[in-house]
Amino acid sequence: RLNKRRIIIDAGLLHYDKELGDDRYYVIGFDGIKTHAMFYNENSPPDRWKELNKLGVDMHPWRTSGEHILIIGQNEEGVGATNITKMGMTFKEWSELQINTVRLHTDRKIIYRPHRHQRFLPEVEVDNCEIGELSDNIPISEHLKNCWCMVTAASGAAVDALVNGIPVITSDSLSVAYDVSEHSLENIENPSLKDRTQWLYDLAYTQWSVHEMRRGLPWDHLRNYIQAV
């Protein structure tokens, strides 16, 4: 309404092995979240990614084995689920469609991981399929063990999968993983394995710690683009 740009802070996407505290990372960009935000990070240098490497974030090679397909739930009030409702489906219906379609193209076990703010679980009659409980508090790292492929709408969990060498399937261009992901469930046994290097360099330039915020680093990066609309 004021015809002014907004800086929006969202949950971080790259996680590392240490007590987070004030050093935890957040996504900071102009005028939106996920791919709707403007980060001005295209073709970023590798310096920020290398700093994350020092904190324990490593890019693993693409996996060549895995036992299960991991389907990720989402906050039903979140922007990712909202895009699904625009297509005429509830998130519950979308989840059921993903499970049934995945079973058409693979015999691997299916694990459905609900979001902690999800309200309704999918109801399907599919063999070798495990539906998690809404009260589950299982770390995503546990579900990524022995995972062959992740299916998601626009969950940030796709970044965890891709950094760990697990292919991701998403058809929603809102997903920050869209450019390095497969988009068809038909290819779940042979998903695209794209080069993630520049994508990670660019992603690192969306992530800023509280300590860096205090030093003004994200503002130093973004202030040059206030007029770039």
PyRosetta script that sets phi, psi and omega in degrees:
from pyrosetta import init, pose_from_sequence

init()
pose = pose_from_sequence("RLNKRRIIIDAGLLHYDKELGDDRYYVIGFDGIKTHAMFYNENSPPDRWKELNKLGVDMHPWRTSGEHILIIGQNEEGVGATNITKMGMTFKEWSELQINTVRLHTDRKIIYRPHRHQRFLPEVEVDNCEIGELSDNIPISEHLKNCWCMVTAASGAAVDALVNGIPVITSDSLSVAYDVSEHSLENIENPSLKDRTQWLYDLAYTQWSVHEMRRGLPWDHLRNYIQAV")
pose.set_psi(1, -31.9)
pose.set_omega(1, -178.6)
pose.set_phi(2, -87.6)
pose.set_psi(2, -2.0)
pose.set_omega(2, -178.6)
pose.set_phi(3, 57.3)
pose.set_psi(3, 39.4)
pose.set_omega(3, 177.7)
pose.set_phi(4, -122.9)
pose.set_psi(4, 152.6)
pose.set_omega(4, 177.9)
pose.set_phi(5, -75.4)
pose.set_psi(5, 152.8)
pose.set_omega(5, 179.0)
pose.set_phi(6, -118.0)
pose.set_psi(6, 139.6)
pose.set_omega(6, 169.0)
pose.set_phi(7, -99.1)
pose.set_psi(7, 124.9)
pose.set_omega(7, -175.3)
pose.set_phi(8, -117.2)
pose.set_psi(8, 130.7)
pose.set_omega(8, 178.9)
pose.set_phi(9, -105.6)
pose.set_psi(9, 126.5)
pose.set_omega(9, -177.3)
pose.set_phi(10, -127.0)
pose.set_psi(10, 171.4)
pose.set_omega(10, -179.1)
pose.set_phi(11, -61.1)
pose.set_psi(11, 143.6)
pose.set_omega(11, -179.8)
pose.set_phi(12, -67.9)
pose.set_psi(12, 158.3)
pose.set_omega(12, -176.9)
pose.set_phi(13, -115.2)
pose.set_psi(13, -24.3)
pose.set_omega(13, 180.0)
pose.set_phi(14, -105.9)
pose.set_psi(14, 122.4)
pose.set_omega(14, -175.6)
pose.set_phi(15, -114.3)
pose.set_psi(15, 150.4)
pose.set_omega(15, -176.4)
pose.set_phi(16, -136.9)
pose.set_psi(16, 164.2)
pose.set_omega(16, -169.9)
pose.set_phi(17, -88.8)
pose.set_psi(17, 78.6)
pose.set_omega(17, 174.0)
pose.set_phi(18, -163.1)
pose.set_psi(18, 166.0)
pose.set_omega(18, 174.5)
pose.set_phi(19, -65.8)
pose.set_psi(19, 122.3)
pose.set_omega(19, -170.6)
pose.set_phi(20, -70.2)
pose.set_psi(20, -59.1)
pose.set_omega(20, -179.6)
pose.set_phi(21, 52.3)
pose.set_psi(21, -137.7)
pose.set_omega(21, -179.3)
pose.set_phi(22, -76.0)
pose.set_psi(22, -6.5)
pose.set_omega(22, -178.9)
pose.set_phi(23, -91.3)
pose.set_psi(23, 3.8)
pose.set_omega(23, -179.2)
pose.set_phi(24, -66.8)
pose.set_psi(24, 154.6)
pose.set_omega(24, -174.9)
pose.set_phi(25, -100.1)
pose.set_psi(25, 149.2)
pose.set_omega(25, 173.6)
pose.set_phi(26, -130.4)
pose.set_psi(26, 156.5)
pose.set_omega(26, 174.6)
pose.set_phi(27, -89.7)
pose.set_psi(27, 129.6)
pose.set_omega(27, -178.3)
pose.set_phi(28, -130.2)
pose.set_psi(28, 123.2)
pose.set_omega(28, 179.0)
pose.set_phi(29, -156.1)
pose.set_psi(29, 178.8)
pose.set_omega(29, -179.5)
pose.set_phi(30, -91.8)
pose.set_psi(30, 133.5)
pose.set_omega(30, 156.5)
pose.set_phi(31, 68.4)
pose.set_psi(31, 15.7)
pose.set_omega(31, 177.4)
pose.set_phi(32, 174.2)
pose.set_psi(32, -175.5)
pose.set_omega(32, 175.0)
pose.set_phi(33, -127.1)
pose.set_psi(33, 165.4)
pose.set_omega(33, -178.0)
pose.set_phi(34, 53.5)
pose.set_psi(34, -136.2)
pose.set_omega(34, -177.6)
pose.set_phi(35, -78.3)
pose.set_psi(35, -3.1)
pose.set_omega(35, 174.0)
pose.set_phi(36, -82.3)
pose.set_psi(36, -9.4)
pose.set_omega(36, 179.8)
pose.set_phi(37, -88.0)
pose.set_psi(37, 157.9)
pose.set_omega(37, 173.8)
pose.set_phi(38, -107.6)
pose.set_psi(38, 114.7)
pose.set_omega(38, -178.3)
pose.set_phi(39, -106.6)
pose.set_psi(39, -16.4)
pose.set_omega(39, -177.5)
pose.set_phi(40, 51.6)
pose.set_psi(40, 53.8)
pose.set_omega(40, -174.1)
pose.set_phi(41, -125.8)
pose.set_psi(41, 15.4)
pose.set_omega(41, -178.1)
pose.set_phi(42, -65.6)
pose.set_psi(42, 134.5)
pose.set_omega(42, -179.9)
pose.set_phi(43, 55.7)
pose.set_psi(43, 44.6)
pose.set_omega(43, 179.3)
pose.set_phi(44, -67.4)
pose.set_psi(44, 152.2)
pose.set_omega(44, 175.0)
pose.set_phi(45, -72.2)
pose.set_psi(45, 169.0)
pose.set_omega(45, -174.7)
pose.set_phi(46, -84.8)
pose.set_psi(46, 2.6)
pose.set_omega(46, -170.0)
pose.set_phi(47, -62.2)
pose.set_psi(47, -43.8)
pose.set_omega(47, -178.3)
pose.set_phi(48, -70.3)
pose.set_psi(48, -34.2)
pose.set_omega(48, 176.0)
pose.set_phi(49, -64.4)
pose.set_psi(49, -39.0)
pose.set_omega(49, 178.9)
pose.set_phi(50, -65.4)
pose.set_psi(50, -34.7)
pose.set_omega(50, 175.9)
pose.set_phi(51, -64.8)
pose.set_psi(51, -39.0)
pose.set_omega(51, 176.9)
pose.set_phi(52, -67.5)
pose.set_psi(52, -34.5)
pose.set_omega(52, 174.9)
pose.set_phi(53, -56.0)
pose.set_psi(53, -41.0)
pose.set_omega(53, -179.1)
pose.set_phi(54, -64.6)
pose.set_psi(54, -24.9)
pose.set_omega(54, 179.2)
pose.set_phi(55, -88.6)
pose.set_psi(55, -3.0)
pose.set_omega(55, 176.1)
pose.set_phi(56, 110.0)
pose.set_psi(56, 9.3)
pose.set_omega(56, 177.0)
pose.set_phi(57, -91.8)
pose.set_psi(57, 113.1)
pose.set_omega(57, -178.1)
pose.set_phi(58, -121.1)
pose.set_psi(58, 141.6)
pose.set_omega(58, 174.6)
pose.set_phi(59, -88.1)
pose.set_psi(59, 115.8)
pose.set_omega(59, -178.8)
pose.set_phi(60, -87.7)
pose.set_psi(60, 151.3)
pose.set_omega(60, 176.1)
pose.set_phi(61, -61.4)
pose.set_psi(61, 157.4)
pose.set_omega(61, 176.2)
pose.set_phi(62, -58.6)
pose.set_psi(62, 137.4)
pose.set_omega(62, 179.0)
pose.set_phi(63, -73.1)
pose.set_psi(63, 147.8)
pose.set_omega(63, 176.1)
pose.set_phi(64, -115.3)
pose.set_psi(64, 6.5)
pose.set_omega(64, 178.9)
pose.set_phi(65, -149.3)
pose.set_psi(65, 167.8)
pose.set_omega(65, 179.6)
pose.set_phi(66, 163.3)
pose.set_psi(66, 150.2)
pose.set_omega(66, -173.0)
pose.set_phi(67, -102.6)
pose.set_psi(67, -28.0)
pose.set_omega(67, -172.1)
pose.set_phi(68, -135.6)
pose.set_psi(68, 162.1)
pose.set_omega(68, 172.9)
pose.set_phi(69, -101.1)
pose.set_psi(69, 129.4)
pose.set_omega(69, -179.2)
pose.set_phi(70, -106.0)
pose.set_psi(70, 116.7)
pose.set_omega(70, 177.1)
pose.set_phi(71, -104.2)
pose.set_psi(71, 128.6)
pose.set_omega(71, -171.8)
pose.set_phi(72, -101.9)
pose.set_psi(72, 129.0)
pose.set_omega(72, 172.7)
pose.set_phi(73, -79.7)
pose.set_psi(73, 172.7)
pose.set_omega(73, -179.3)
pose.set_phi(74, -142.3)
pose.set_psi(74, 160.2)
pose.set_omega(74, 172.2)
pose.set_phi(75, -61.3)
pose.set_psi(75, 121.1)
pose.set_omega(75, -175.5)
pose.set_phi(76, -70.1)
pose.set_psi(76, -10.9)
pose.set_omega(76, 174.5)
pose.set_phi(77, -99.5)
pose.set_psi(77, -1.4)
pose.set_omega(77, -176.8)
pose.set_phi(78, -81.3)
pose.set_psi(78, 168.2)
pose.set_omega(78, -175.5)
pose.set_phi(79, -66.9)
pose.set_psi(79, -32.0)
pose.set_omega(79, 178.7)
pose.set_phi(80, -63.9)
pose.set_psi(80, -45.3)
pose.set_omega(80, 178.2)
pose.set_phi(81, -69.4)
pose.set_psi(81, -31.7)
pose.set_omega(81, 178.4)
pose.set_phi(82, -61.5)
pose.set_psi(82, -39.6)
pose.set_omega(82, 177.0)
pose.set_phi(83, -60.6)
pose.set_psi(83, -34.3)
pose.set_omega(83, 179.2)
pose.set_phi(84, -69.5)
pose.set_psi(84, -41.0)
pose.set_omega(84, 178.3)
pose.set_phi(85, -63.7)
pose.set_psi(85, -29.9)
pose.set_omega(85, 176.6)
pose.set_phi(86, -65.3)
pose.set_psi(86, -23.0)
pose.set_omega(86, 177.6)
pose.set_phi(87, -85.9)
pose.set_psi(87, 1.5)
pose.set_omega(87, 176.8)
pose.set_phi(88, 91.1)
pose.set_psi(88, 16.8)
pose.set_omega(88, 179.1)
pose.set_phi(89, -124.1)
pose.set_psi(89, 151.3)
pose.set_omega(89, 166.6)
pose.set_phi(90, -80.5)
pose.set_psi(90, 163.5)
pose.set_omega(90, 178.4)
pose.set_phi(91, -66.4)
pose.set_psi(91, -31.5)
pose.set_omega(91, 175.5)
pose.set_phi(92, -60.8)
pose.set_psi(92, -45.6)
pose.set_omega(92, 179.5)
pose.set_phi(93, -65.1)
pose.set_psi(93, -39.5)
pose.set_omega(93, 177.1)
pose.set_phi(94, -60.7)
pose.set_psi(94, -44.1)
pose.set_omega(94, -179.5)
pose.set_phi(95, -62.3)
pose.set_psi(95, -42.8)
pose.set_omega(95, 178.9)
pose.set_phi(96, -64.2)
pose.set_psi(96, -39.0)
pose.set_omega(96, 178.4)
pose.set_phi(97, -64.4)
pose.set_psi(97, -41.2)
pose.set_omega(97, 179.1)
pose.set_phi(98, -62.9)
pose.set_psi(98, -45.4)
pose.set_omega(98, -178.9)
pose.set_phi(99, -61.3)
pose.set_psi(99, -48.4)
pose.set_omega(99, -178.1)
pose.set_phi(100, -65.5)
pose.set_psi(100, -37.3)
pose.set_omega(100, -179.6)
pose.set_phi(101, -71.8)
pose.set_psi(101, -40.9)
pose.set_omega(101, 176.9)
pose.set_phi(102, -58.1)
pose.set_psi(102, -42.7)
pose.set_omega(102, -179.0)
pose.set_phi(103, -63.8)
pose.set_psi(103, -26.4)
pose.set_omega(103, 177.4)
pose.set_phi(104, -67.1)
pose.set_psi(104, -23.3)
pose.set_omega(104, -170.2)
pose.set_phi(105, -117.4)
pose.set_psi(105, -0.4)
pose.set_omega(105, 177.4)
pose.set_phi(106, -157.6)
pose.set_psi(106, 152.0)
pose.set_omega(106, 175.6)
pose.set_phi(107, -99.1)
pose.set_psi(107, 1.2)
pose.set_omega(107, -178.9)
pose.set_phi(108, -65.0)
pose.set_psi(108, 154.7)
pose.set_omega(108, 176.3)
pose.set_phi(109, -60.0)
pose.set_psi(109, 143.1)
pose.set_omega(109, 176.6)
pose.set_phi(110, -110.1)
pose.set_psi(110, 129.0)
pose.set_omega(110, 173.4)
pose.set_phi(111, -116.9)
pose.set_psi(111, 123.7)
pose.set_omega(111, 176.9)
pose.set_phi(112, -102.5)
pose.set_psi(112, 118.1)
pose.set_omega(112, -178.6)
pose.set_phi(113, -103.1)
pose.set_psi(113, 107.7)
pose.set_omega(113, -179.4)
pose.set_phi(114, -74.2)
pose.set_psi(114, 153.9)
pose.set_omega(114, 173.2)
pose.set_phi(115, -77.9)
pose.set_psi(115, 146.4)
pose.set_omega(115, -177.6)
pose.set_phi(116, -64.8)
pose.set_psi(116, -18.7)
pose.set_omega(116, 177.7)
pose.set_phi(117, -106.4)
pose.set_psi(117, 15.2)
pose.set_omega(117, 176.7)
pose.set_phi(118, -79.1)
pose.set_psi(118, 145.9)
pose.set_omega(118, -176.7)
pose.set_phi(119, -102.3)
pose.set_psi(119, -33.3)
pose.set_omega(119, -173.3)
pose.set_phi(120, -126.9)
pose.set_psi(120, 132.5)
pose.set_omega(120, 176.8)
pose.set_phi(121, -89.2)
pose.set_psi(121, 148.8)
pose.set_omega(121, 176.0)
pose.set_phi(122, -66.0)
pose.set_psi(122, 148.2)
pose.set_omega(122, 177.0)
pose.set_phi(123, -120.3)
pose.set_psi(123, 109.5)
pose.set_omega(123, -176.6)
pose.set_phi(124, -137.1)
pose.set_psi(124, 156.0)
pose.set_omega(124, 173.0)
pose.set_phi(125, -111.8)
pose.set_psi(125, 79.8)
pose.set_omega(125, -176.2)
pose.set_phi(126, -127.9)
pose.set_psi(126, 133.0)
pose.set_omega(126, -178.9)
pose.set_phi(127, -73.5)
pose.set_psi(127, 152.8)
pose.set_omega(127, 176.3)
pose.set_phi(128, 53.8)
pose.set_psi(128, 47.5)
pose.set_omega(128, -178.6)
pose.set_phi(129, -130.5)
pose.set_psi(129, 127.3)
pose.set_omega(129, -178.5)
pose.set_phi(130, -112.2)
pose.set_psi(130, 119.7)
pose.set_omega(130, 178.6)
pose.set_phi(131, -102.8)
pose.set_psi(131, 117.1)
pose.set_omega(131, 179.9)
pose.set_phi(132, -68.6)
pose.set_psi(132, 160.7)
pose.set_omega(132, 177.8)
pose.set_phi(133, -87.9)
pose.set_psi(133, 150.9)
pose.set_omega(133, 178.9)
pose.set_phi(134, -62.5)
pose.set_psi(134, -24.7)
pose.set_omega(134, -178.7)
pose.set_phi(135, -86.9)
pose.set_psi(135, -4.2)
pose.set_omega(135, -178.5)
pose.set_phi(136, -62.8)
pose.set_psi(136, 143.1)
pose.set_omega(136, 177.8)
pose.set_phi(137, -128.3)
pose.set_psi(137, 44.4)
pose.set_omega(137, -177.0)
pose.set_phi(138, -80.5)
pose.set_psi(138, 127.9)
pose.set_omega(138, 178.0)
pose.set_phi(139, -59.1)
pose.set_psi(139, 143.1)
pose.set_omega(139, 179.6)
pose.set_phi(140, -58.8)
pose.set_psi(140, -29.2)
pose.set_omega(140, 180.0)
pose.set_phi(141, -60.8)
pose.set_psi(141, -31.4)
pose.set_omega(141, 178.9)
pose.set_phi(142, -69.6)
pose.set_psi(142, -41.2)
pose.set_omega(142, -179.8)
pose.set_phi(143, -73.3)
pose.set_psi(143, -20.6)
pose.set_omega(143, 178.2)
pose.set_phi(144, -80.2)
pose.set_psi(144, -17.8)
pose.set_omega(144, 177.4)
pose.set_phi(145, -64.1)
pose.set_psi(145, 129.9)
pose.set_omega(145, 179.6)
pose.set_phi(146, 61.2)
pose.set_psi(146, 21.4)
pose.set_omega(146, 179.2)
pose.set_phi(147, -83.4)
pose.set_psi(147, 132.9)
pose.set_omega(147, 178.4)
pose.set_phi(148, -86.0)
pose.set_psi(148, -41.0)
pose.set_omega(148, -175.4)
pose.set_phi(149, -159.9)
pose.set_psi(149, 146.3)
pose.set_omega(149, 176.4)
pose.set_phi(150, -108.0)
pose.set_psi(150, 140.9)
pose.set_omega(150, 174.9)
pose.set_phi(151, -118.7)
pose.set_psi(151, 127.2)
pose.set_omega(151, -177.4)
pose.set_phi(152, -150.0)
pose.set_psi(152, 158.5)
pose.set_omega(152, 172.4)
pose.set_phi(153, -79.2)
pose.set_psi(153, -70.7)
pose.set_omega(153, -179.9)
pose.set_phi(154, -147.8)
pose.set_psi(154, 25.5)
pose.set_omega(154, -176.9)
pose.set_phi(155, -66.0)
pose.set_psi(155, 141.9)
pose.set_omega(155, 174.2)
pose.set_phi(156, -64.8)
pose.set_psi(156, -14.9)
pose.set_omega(156, 177.3)
pose.set_phi(157, -60.6)
pose.set_psi(157, -19.9)
pose.set_omega(157, 177.5)
pose.set_phi(158, -59.5)
pose.set_psi(158, -32.0)
pose.set_omega(158, 179.0)
pose.set_phi(159, -66.4)
pose.set_psi(159, -43.1)
pose.set_omega(159, 176.9)
pose.set_phi(160, -56.9)
pose.set_psi(160, -42.7)
pose.set_omega(160, -179.8)
pose.set_phi(161, -64.9)
pose.set_psi(161, -49.4)
pose.set_omega(161, -174.9)
pose.set_phi(162, -65.4)
pose.set_psi(162, -39.5)
pose.set_omega(162, 178.0)
pose.set_phi(163, -62.9)
pose.set_psi(163, -31.5)
pose.set_omega(163, -179.5)
pose.set_phi(164, -89.6)
pose.set_psi(164, 9.8)
pose.set_omega(164, 175.5)
pose.set_phi(165, 81.1)
pose.set_psi(165, 17.8)
pose.set_omega(165, -179.0)
pose.set_phi(166, -101.0)
pose.set_psi(166, 122.6)
pose.set_omega(166, 178.8)
pose.set_phi(167, -61.0)
pose.set_psi(167, 152.3)
pose.set_omega(167, -179.3)
pose.set_phi(168, -126.1)
pose.set_psi(168, 141.0)
pose.set_omega(168, 173.7)
pose.set_phi(169, -116.6)
pose.set_psi(169, 121.2)
pose.set_omega(169, 173.6)
pose.set_phi(170, -146.1)
pose.set_psi(170, 140.5)
pose.set_omega(170, 176.3)
pose.set_phi(171, -105.1)
pose.set_psi(171, 2.5)
pose.set_omega(171, -176.3)
pose.set_phi(172, -99.0)
pose.set_psi(172, 115.1)
pose.set_omega(172, -178.6)
pose.set_phi(173, -67.6)
pose.set_psi(173, -8.3)
pose.set_omega(173, 174.1)
pose.set_phi(174, -68.9)
pose.set_psi(174, -24.4)
pose.set_omega(174, -177.7)
pose.set_phi(175, -64.4)
pose.set_psi(175, 133.4)
pose.set_omega(175, 177.0)
pose.set_phi(176, -67.0)
pose.set_psi(176, -13.8)
pose.set_omega(176, -180.0)
pose.set_phi(177, -94.9)
pose.set_psi(177, 1.9)
pose.set_omega(177, -169.9)
pose.set_phi(178, -56.9)
pose.set_psi(178, -43.6)
pose.set_omega(178, -173.3)
pose.set_phi(179, -69.7)
pose.set_psi(179, -18.8)
pose.set_omega(179, -179.3)
pose.set_phi(180, -118.3)
pose.set_psi(180, 24.2)
pose.set_omega(180, -176.6)
pose.set_phi(181, -118.2)
pose.set_psi(181, 163.3)
pose.set_omega(181, 168.8)
pose.set_phi(182, -81.4)
pose.set_psi(182, 152.5)
pose.set_omega(182, -177.5)
pose.set_phi(183, -121.3)
pose.set_psi(183, 1.5)
pose.set_omega(183, -178.6)
pose.set_phi(184, -125.6)
pose.set_psi(184, 127.3)
pose.set_omega(184, 176.7)
pose.set_phi(185, -66.1)
pose.set_psi(185, -20.8)
pose.set_omega(185, 178.0)
pose.set_phi(186, -62.9)
pose.set_psi(186, -23.3)
pose.set_omega(186, -177.9)
pose.set_phi(187, -99.0)
pose.set_psi(187, 22.8)
pose.set_omega(187, -172.6)
pose.set_phi(188, -65.2)
pose.set_psi(188, -24.9)
pose.set_omega(188, 176.6)
pose.set_phi(189, -87.2)
pose.set_psi(189, -10.5)
pose.set_omega(189, 178.9)
pose.set_phi(190, -145.5)
pose.set_psi(190, 62.3)
pose.set_omega(190, -174.7)
pose.set_phi(191, -73.2)
pose.set_psi(191, 158.9)
pose.set_omega(191, 177.3)
pose.set_phi(192, -62.7)
pose.set_psi(192, 138.3)
pose.set_omega(192, 177.9)
pose.set_phi(193, -121.5)
pose.set_psi(193, 84.3)
pose.set_omega(193, -173.3)
pose.set_phi(194, -87.8)
pose.set_psi(194, 161.8)
pose.set_omega(194, 177.2)
pose.set_phi(195, -69.1)
pose.set_psi(195, 122.0)
pose.set_omega(195, -176.2)
pose.set_phi(196, -97.2)
pose.set_psi(196, -1.5)
pose.set_omega(196, -169.2)
pose.set_phi(197, -61.2)
pose.set_psi(197, -58.2)
pose.set_omega(197, -178.1)
pose.set_phi(198, -66.4)
pose.set_psi(198, -33.5)
pose.set_omega(198, 177.1)
pose.set_phi(199, -59.0)
pose.set_psi(199, -41.7)
pose.set_omega(199, 178.9)
pose.set_phi(200, -70.1)
pose.set_psi(200, -38.9)
pose.set_omega(200, 175.7)
pose.set_phi(201, -58.2)
pose.set_psi(201, -45.6)
pose.set_omega(201, -179.6)
pose.set_phi(202, -66.8)
pose.set_psi(202, -40.9)
pose.set_omega(202, -179.1)
pose.set_phi(203, -62.5)
pose.set_psi(203, -37.4)
pose.set_omega(203, 179.9)
pose.set_phi(204, -62.5)
pose.set_psi(204, -24.8)
pose.set_omega(204, 178.6)
pose.set_phi(205, -87.3)
pose.set_psi(205, 8.7)
pose.set_omega(205, 168.9)
pose.set_phi(206, -103.8)
pose.set_psi(206, -11.5)
pose.set_omega(206, -170.8)
pose.set_phi(207, -104.7)
pose.set_psi(207, 129.9)
pose.set_omega(207, 179.7)
pose.set_phi(208, -140.7)
pose.set_psi(208, 137.3)
pose.set_omega(208, 179.6)
pose.set_phi(209, -83.7)
pose.set_psi(209, 163.8)
pose.set_omega(209, 176.5)
pose.set_phi(210, -60.5)
pose.set_psi(210, -38.9)
pose.set_omega(210, 177.5)
pose.set_phi(211, -60.2)
pose.set_psi(211, -41.8)
pose.set_omega(211, 178.4)
pose.set_phi(212, -68.6)
pose.set_psi(212, -33.9)
pose.set_omega(212, 176.0)
pose.set_phi(213, -62.1)
pose.set_psi(213, -42.9)
pose.set_omega(213, 179.6)
pose.set_phi(214, -61.2)
pose.set_psi(214, -31.9)
pose.set_omega(214, 179.2)
pose.set_phi(215, -83.6)
pose.set_psi(215, -6.9)
pose.set_omega(215, 177.6)
pose.set_phi(216, 82.6)
pose.set_psi(216, 14.1)
pose.set_omega(216, -174.4)
pose.set_phi(217, -66.3)
pose.set_psi(217, -44.8)
pose.set_omega(217, 177.9)
pose.set_phi(218, -63.9)
pose.set_psi(218, -34.3)
pose.set_omega(218, 177.8)
pose.set_phi(219, -67.3)
pose.set_psi(219, -39.9)
pose.set_omega(219, 176.6)
pose.set_phi(220, -58.7)
pose.set_psi(220, -36.6)
pose.set_omega(220, -179.9)
pose.set_phi(221, -73.9)
pose.set_psi(221, -44.5)
pose.set_omega(221, -171.2)
pose.set_phi(222, -84.8)
pose.set_psi(222, -26.4)
pose.set_omega(222, -172.5)
pose.set_phi(223, -61.0)
pose.set_psi(223, -27.0)
pose.set_omega(223, -179.5)
pose.set_phi(224, -69.5)
pose.set_psi(224, -11.8)
pose.set_omega(224, -173.7)
pose.set_phi(225, -116.2)
pose.set_psi(225, 15.6)
pose.set_omega(225, -178.0)
pose.set_phi(226, -57.3)
pose.set_psi(226, -37.4)
pose.set_omega(226, -178.2)
pose.set_phi(227, -88.5)
pose.set_psi(227, -3.2)
pose.set_omega(227, -173.9)
pose.set_phi(228, -85.5)
pose.set_psi(228, 77.9)
pose.set_omega(228, 179.2)
pose.set_phi(229, -120.3)
pose.dump_pdb("model.pdb")
